[in-house]
Amino acid sequence: MSDSRETSTFRELDAAHGLTKGSAFRAFKQVEPELSEGEDFELLKATNDAARIEDLRASERIYPGSVNVVLLQPAAARRVSALLEERD
């Protein structure tokens, strides 16, 4: 996958739309069946990707309590954002 700085997290999307924690996650779950892991998003698992997750936590890109993390590629982030804009 690409550099994580080119991706979006659920926390970043929630903040960008002024919505509460979990809003971007719920929107992602709606479009997830149409997305491909490894192409549209990357799932970081605490068991294998602890260092990357800690880097994201240290830079405040994810919620403090996040265990596993989804990084959205730009196109997938736009799809999730479109759903969130409908709720704004």
Secondary structure, 3 states (H helix, E strand, C coil): CCCHHHCECHHHHHHHCCCCCCHHHHHHHHHHHHCCECCCEEEECCCCCHHHHHHHHHCCCCCCCCCCEEEECHHHHHHHHHHHHHHC
